[in-house]
Amino acid sequence: MADLVYPPVVVAIKAFWKYLDLKFDFKGEENIPREGGAILAINHVGYLDFALVGTAALPVNRYVRFMAKKEIFDNKLAGPLMRGMHHISVDRANGSASFVAALRALRAGEIIGIFPEGTISVSFEIKEIKTGAVRLAMGAGVPVIPTVIWGSQRIWTKKVKRNLRRKSVPISVTFGEPLHFAKDADVEAGEKELRNTMISLLHTVQENYPDSHEGERWAPVRLGGTAPAPLN
């Protein structure tokens, strides 16, 4: 698959991170396969999550193809970039086409990035997740890499005014150990295992985060923050 658009976008994104003066802490890159298909199952706390996780995967020379809502592809500016980077459009009214496209990409050896919660969690806790990641892994015979990002919600997230000022925000991205699901595995059990693994990984990342969560709007109630309480 020719990548004519991805490299210059990476250069632009890196320049943007430099402008923001972000402090990166990337861990677990050894869990990303150097070749062959895999799924990154990522928690979703901010609008920049996809670009930050994609950046974290660059040291292993892998481009991540993200599954993103159709509305982004319909945008006059973002649409051509998304298609040029071979990301996968998801029509929430009819997801079968995107499932087939992702399955084809995985079988061709690509890494697919999925946000199994479906949307940003305003509580910053991991919500109930959808079964797409597990079903794709079973269908393509590829591992699922639980992936957690933390800190991006401090820059730009739902229901909070974005803050693009240079503040040296710490950004943590951790790739967990791969999960493998047999083709005849129980999908609901796999979904539960994936969610529990992501929750445990998130808690570990939060414990090691350098800034205090106490009293912060970007932090969950569980850690003394003032974000909305989770609904589930």
SEFI-528797 format. One record per residue: x, y, z of N, C-alpha, C in turn. Coordinates in steps of 0.001 Angstrom, whole numbers, plus 524288, in hexadecimal, padded with zeros to 5 digits. Layout:
BEGIN
XYZXYZXYZ/...
END
This chain:
BEGIN
803487FB5B8000080000800008000080373804E280000/802FD8080E7FBE68063B80CB57FB7480485810D87FF68/8085B8132E80206807388173D805E4809BE81C558042D/806D781F5980118808CB824637FF4A80710828D3802DC/802BB828148059F8007F82C38808DF8024982BCC80E89/802B9826FF8107D803F2826358160980916828DE817B7/80D6F82827814D58126F82A7681699812498306381754/81046833768139081020839228148380C6B83AAC818EE/80837837B4819B0804B1838D081E0D80783837DC82335/80AA5833BB8237580DB2832A08282D8115E8372882968/813E083947825718176C83DB9826388146C8425882884/80FC5843628265E80C97847BF8284680AC4846D382DE0/809358420382EFD80758840BE8343F80BC2841478383D/8105B83F75836E6814CC83FEA83A7481613845A383B91/8158B848EC8379B8166E84E83838608125A850CE83C18/80D8684EE683BA38095F850B483F1680A6F84F0A844B6/80C3884A398457980D878486E84AC2811FE84BB684D02/815B484D17849AF81A0C8504F84B8681822855AE84D31/81483857D884A238123F85CF484B8680F7D85CAB850CA/80CA585857851B9809ED857AF856AF80DA48565085B23/8126C854D3859CA816618536D85DAA8148184EEB86127/8123D84AF985EAC8103A8467D86194814B884332863B2/813BE840CA86832817A283D5C86A9B815B2837BD86A02/8181C834D68667F8164482F9B865348189B82B75868C7/81552827AE86A1D81700822FD86CE48147C81E5D86A26/8175181C018668581558817998637E817A981292865B7/8145D80ECE866B78161E809CD868DC8139580546865E1/8163A800C9865E3814027FBFB863BF8145E7FB7A85DDD/817B57FEA785B57818257FE3C855A4819BD7F8C1853E8/81C597F5DF8576881DFD7F08E85605819547ECE68553A/814BA7EE85857058100C7EB528566080D6E7EC0685110/80F457EFC984E0180D2E7F094848C0810437ED25844FD/80DB07E9BA84216810967E65B83E708134F7E99083A3B/818107E80A838E081B0F7EADE834DD819007E9C682F6D/816247E59C82ED8813A47E46D829D280EB37E15682AD1/80B377E15C82709806487DE948279A8020F7E1ED82A10/7FD427E01D829957F8CA7E30B82B7A7F8387E2F383161/7F5DD7E7078337B7F4B27E7648390B7F0B27EBBC839DE/7EE097EB7883E477EA2B7EF6C83FA47EBF27F23B8448E/7EC007F7688446A7ECCA7FA888491C7E7647FC0584B20/7E5E77FA0E84FB57E0ED7FB69852307E2107FFBA85622/7E04880479854F87E20380928857BD7DD8680B9585AD3/7DEB380D4B85FA17DACE810658627A7DA71815C785FE8/7D62B81893861027D53781D7585E237D3F9821D0861F6/7D7BC8256D862A37D6F1829B8866567D73D82F18863CC/7D92982F7385EF57D9A58348D85C7D7D9BC834348569A/7D920838B5854137D8D0838E084E5E7DE08837D084BB1/7E2548384884E757E7778376E84C177E99A831F484D03/7E66282E8784F467E83F82947850AE7EA8A8264D84C11/7E7D5826968479E7E99982378843267EF088253B84157/7EFE382A5D841237F4EE82C5783F537F94782B228433B/7F80782B59848437FBF382A4884C487FD678247B84C6B/7F9878210B84C037FAAE81B7284BE97FDB181A14846F0/7FC2D81C75842987FF0B81B8E83DC0804B781D3083E3E/805AD82180840F480B0482352841DF80E0A81F7384542/80B6181D548493680DF0819A784CC680F8F8149E84A01/80CF381350845B480E2E80E80842D38127F80F4183ED4/814018141683DC4817E18151D839B081D3E812B083AB9/81F0F8125D83FAA824448101484089824DD80A7E83EA0/8208A807AA83DF3820F58024E83BF781FC58021C8361B/81FC3806C8833B381F178072F82E02819F5804DB82C0F/815D0805E182F16810AA8042A82D6A80CFE808DC82D1C/80A0880939828DA805E080D1182867800C980A8982A28/7FDDD80D4182D597F8E180B4082F427F48180D4B82BC9/7F129809C882A137EC7A80B488270B7E7EB80B6A82ADE/7E5D98100A82BC77E1BF8109E82FB37DC4F8101A82D4C/7D8DB80DBF830587D35680DA982EF27D0DF8128383166/7CE87815CD82E177CC7081ACD82FE87C71781BC682D72/7C3F881EDC8301C7BEA281FC282E487BE8E82263828EF/7BA958210D825F77B9FE822D9820907BA15828C68201E/7B82182B7A8240E7B7C88312B823D77BD20833BA8231F/7C13E8314B8253B7C67E83376824877C8208330781ED3/7C6D182EBC81C5A7C81F82DF3816D67C4FA831908134C/7C0848335F815257BD44836F7812157BF4583C9481253/7C2C983DB2816007C4F2842EB8168B7C8808442B811EA/7C808848E580FCF7CAF984A5980B1A7D0D784A6080BFB/7D28A84BA7810AF7D82284BCA811D27DA1D84686813C9/7D75E84468817BF7D92C83F9281A357D84D83ACB816C3/7D41C83AD7813B67D2B9836478108D7D70F8346180CFA/7D941837C2809AA7DD76835FE8062C7E235833FA80923/7E3658365980DA27E7CF83484810C37E6B882F1B81300/7E20082E59815037E0958294A817407E0D0824FB8131D/7DEC08261D80E8B7DEE68223380A5A7E47E8214C8087D/7E79782583808317ECFA82503806737F051821CA80A2B/7EEEB821DF80F337F1C581EC7813117EF6A81959813BB/7EB81818238108E7E90181307810787E658811A18159F/7E43B81598818377E0EE8148381CB97DBB78126181AC9/7D88A8106581E597D3CA80D9781CCD7CEFA8107781EC6/7CB98811D981B227C6CF814AE81C667C2CB8110281ED8/7C04E812DD8230C7BC5880FC3825C07B71F8129F82585/7B36C81035822D67AE1781239822AA7AB1280F8A82709/7A9B98127C82B127A73B8102382FA17A1D680DEF82E65/79F8280FA782A1E79A6C80D948289B79AE780865825C4/79F8A80756823A77A07480278820CC7A63F8012A8211C/7A7B87FE34825187AD397FD39826167AF907F8A082332/7AC757F5DB820117AE747F11A81D907B2DD7F23C819BF/7B26F7F680816C87B6787F7C7812EB7BBA97F8FE81596/7BB817FBDE819F07C0547FD2F81CB07C2B77F85881F37/7BF6C7F4C6820FD7C15E7EFE58234A7C4517ECC381F2F/7C21D7EC6281A907C4A07E97E816507C9BA7EC22814BD/7C9B17F162814777CE6C7F443813077D2BC7F36D81713/7D1567F37981C0E7D52C7F2A0820327D7417ED0B82010/7D3CD7E95281F1A7D5607E3D681EC67D9407E30A81A54/7D8347E58F815F17DBAD7E523811677E10D7E782812AB/7E1037EBFC8154F7E5F07EE8B816A57E9227EB4581A79/7E68C7E8FB81E527E9407E5B38221C7EBB37E0F981F77/7E8D57DE8981BF47EADB7D9FB819367EF5D7DB6A8159A/7EF997E06D814177F3ED7E251810D27F8977E3F881421/7F82A7E36B819567FC8F7E48181CC07FCB47E9EB81F1E/7F84D7ECBD81ED97F8297F205821007F6E37F1F5826D6/7F84A7F644829737F6A87F71F82EDF7F1FB7FAC882ECF/7EDD27F9148314D7E8F37FC15831727E8307FE3F836EF/7E6FE80347837457E5D6805BC83C467DFFD8065083D08/7DE0D804618416D7D87180471842907D791806CC847FE/7D38D80A08848617D1D080C0484D777CCDC808FD84EE5/7CD5F804A1851B37C8E180129852937C47D80386855D3/7C589807DA858867C14780A7785B5A7BD9980D4785792/7BF7880E51852DC7BC33810B884EE37BC5A816A284ED6/7BD4D819088534C7BD7981EB8853A87C0AD8203F8586E/7C1D782543858E87C4F48272585D507C1FC8265786269/7C4B682472866547C277823CA86B857C30D828E586E88/7BEAF82B8186FAD7BEF88308B872647C05E82FDE87828/7BFCA82B1E87A2C7C15D82A1487F967C725828B187FE9/7C9828279187B507CEF3825E987ACD7CFF38208287D24/7CBBC81DC087E6D7CC0B8183687FBC7CAC38152187ACD/7CC078102087AC07CAD980CF1876297C53080B2587667/7C24180C9C872667BCBA80B4A8721E7BC168059887059/7B7398040586FC37B6347FEF386D517B8517FF16867C6/7BA757FAC7865F07BCD17FAB7860BF7B9A57F75585D02/7BA4D7F8828580D7B7A87F58C853FA7BAFD7F0CD85283/7B8A47ED1D84FC27BB407E82284EB47BE827E821849B4/7BE9C7EC7E846DD7C1387EC92841C77C6E87EAE7841E6/7C9DD7ECBE845C67CF727EB74845FE7D04A7E59E8469A/7CD487E33584A0D7CDD57DD9684B017CC187DA7D8463F/7C7CA7DC0A843DB7C5E47D93883F3F7C9B37D9AE83AB3/7CC007DE4483A0E7CFE07DEE7835ED7D4AF7DB84836F1/7D6717DB6B83BDD7DAFE7D83F83D3C7D9FB7D27B83C29/7D5597D0B183D837D3ED7CB3E83C8C7D3B57CA1C836B7/7D1747CDB9833BA7D0DB7CCE282E1F7D5F27CD0F82B22/7D9957D06B82CDB7DE827D10D82A0A7E2EC7CDD582C5E/7E20A7CBA88310A7E6257C8A0833927EAC17CBF083542/7E98E7D0A08375B7EDB47D434839007ED127D57D83ECE/7F1347D74D841607F0D17D8B6846EC7EE517DE0F847B1/7EC2D7DED184C5B7EA437E3F084E067EE1D7E61C85207/7EFF87EAD6851177F3987ED5E854AF7F08C7F165857DE/7EF5D7F04E85CE37ECBD7F442860237F0457F9188607F/7EE0D7FDA185F587F1248026C85F157EE82806B186243/7F188809458658B7EF5580D59868EC7F2408127586813/7EF388169B867617F15981BDE866F97EF4781F1886B7F/7F2978227586D957F102825C2871FF7F3B682B0787196/7F0C182F388726D7F2D683480872397F0C9837A586DA3/7EF3383508869797ED57837DD864DE7E85983AF5865F5/7E55183932869DC7E07983BF286B397E18B8415E86D6F/7E65F8425E86F017E7CA8477F871157E86884B8986CB7/7E8E384999867E07E99D84D1D8636C7E47184E32860A9/7E197849E785F777DCC784AA285C6A7D94B845DB85D26/7D4D2846AF85F927D136842668607C7CB978445886045/7C7F7840DB861037C26C84229860C87C0C7845A686557/7BD7E84977864277BAEA84CBF868177BEB48500A86B4E/7C38B8508B869637C76C853D386BFB7CA1185722867CA/7CAC885C1B868D37CD5185F888650D7D2D885DA286401/7D42E85D3485F117D96485B4D85DC07DD9285F3085F67/7E22285D0F860AC7E67986038862887EB5685ED985F5E/7EC898620D85B7A7F10486109858197F5B78646E85989/7F59D8669485E2D7FA208698785FFB7FE86865C786181/80345867A486140807BC864538628A8080C863BC86876/8071185F0F86A4F806E285E2C86FF380A1985976871AA/80CF98572286E0F8102F8529386F6980CF884E4E87208/8087F84D0086FBB8051184905871EF8078A8439E8715C/807BE84084875898099283B1E8750B8057F837CA87226/8074B834DB86E53803E68315486B538060F82BCD86BD1/802EC8285086DF080480822D986E938019A81F5E86AB4/8047381C11868038022881808864AC804DB812E3865FA/801BF80F0586775803ED809E6868C980140805A886595/8046B8026286316802837FDE986021803117F91186392/7FEB67F692864D27FECF7F2058682C800467ED0E86543/8009A7E8CC86831801EC7E3C8865CF7FD6D7E1E78624F/7FEB27DF6885DF57FAB67DDCC85A397F6D97D9D685C8A/7F1F77DA6585AF37EDEA7D69685C3B7ECA87D38C85744/7EC017CE6D857D47EAD97CB20853507E5897C88685415/7E2677C89584FFB7DD277C655850357DC8C7C24C84BD8/7DB357BD8284D577DA627B95E8497B7D59C7BA9D84623/7D57C7B8698417B7D12E7B98283DDE7CBE17B7DE84015/7CBDF7B3F5843887C6F27B20B845B97C62E7B3EB84B61/7C90D7B7F484CEC7C8B17B9E98524A7C37B7BC9685338/7C2027BD14858287BD3E7BFD1859AC7BE417C5B28593F/7BB487C84A855DF7BC3A7CDD8854D67BB567D125859B9/7B7207D01085C8E7B5FB7D32B8613E7BA247D26C86571/7BC0C7CDAB865F77C0407CCB2869BB7C5357CF9286817/7C63D7CF98862FF7CAC97D266861067CA537D83B861EF/7C5B17DA4A8611C7C4B17DFD58620E7C5A77E138867CD/7C3CD7DDDB86B4D7C4907DEC5870EB7CA527DEA28724E/7CD2F7DAD8870137D2CE7DA72871287D5A37DF5286F41/7D4487E11D86A977D6D07E5B9868707D5B77EA8386BCA/7D0DB7EB4686D4A7CF7D7EFDF870727D2417EFBD875C2/7D2397EB41878467D4CE7EAD687D617DAAC7EBE287CF7/7DCFD7EA05878B87E2907EAED877DD7E3A47F0B987702/7E04D7F34A874047E0F37F8DF872FE7E0397FC1087801/7DC867FA8587B3E7DBAB7FD48880337E0777FCC9883B1/7E2837F80D8842A7E7237F72D887657EBC47FA518855D/7EC707FA69880387F0BE7FD4C87DDE7F0178032B87EB8/7EB488051587E3B7EA3C80AA187F2C7EB9E80C2B884BC/7EA26808ED8887C7EB4880A2188DF47F13780A5D88EE7/7F40E806D888C6E7F9C0806DF88D007FC1C80BDD88AB6/7FA3B80D5A886177FC2881224883977FAF1816E5886FF/7F64381711889227F4C281B7988C757F80E81BB989169/7F93E8173A893A57FC788171A89862801ED8194589764/803DC81886892AA8092581A478915A8094781FA888ED1/804BC8221588E2A8047E8273388B9A8071582B4B88F1C/80A5382EB988CF180D628323D8904280A56836A5892E6/805D583820890C5802D983C7A893037FE6783A7E89677/7FD1183D7489A667F8CC83C0D89DEC7F38083C8B89B34/7F000838F089C687EAB38391389A497E6EF83C0B89DD4/7E87883D108A2887E4FC83F448A67F7E2AA8447C8A4C2/7DD6E844AD8A4AF7DAA08497B8A3897DAAA84B2989DE2/7DCC1847EF89A5C7DD4284976894E67D87B847D4891AC/7D6DC84B4888E1B7D26284A2888AAF7D397845AD886F0/7D891844E2885C17DA15840D18820D7DADE83B7D884A4/7D9C283B32889B47DAA78365488C9A7D5828340788E73/7D51F82ECB88EB57D04082C4E8905F7CF4382CF789633/7CA5C82C5F8979F7C8BC82CCA89D137CBC2828F98A077/7CCB98245089E697CF82820478A1527D4CB822138A34A/7D742825B68A06F7DC6F8279A8A1E67DC3082D068A464/7D79582EA88A5F87D707833C38A8677D63B838398A49C/7D54A836EF89FAE7D45D83AEA89BBA7CEAE83CA089BA4/7CD768404F898367C82A8427B897FB7C56F84155892C6/7C75C83D8088FDB7C4B383BF288B077BF6F8397F88C65/7BBB483965888B67B6AC836EE889CB7B7588314388B7C/7B41282FA388F227B44B82A34890F47B2AD8268C88C80/7B4F5821E088C3A7B37781E2B8881E7ADD181C7D8889E/7AB6881B67884237A5EF819CF884157A54D81400884D8/7A99A81108884067A92880B50884997ACE980958888BE/
END
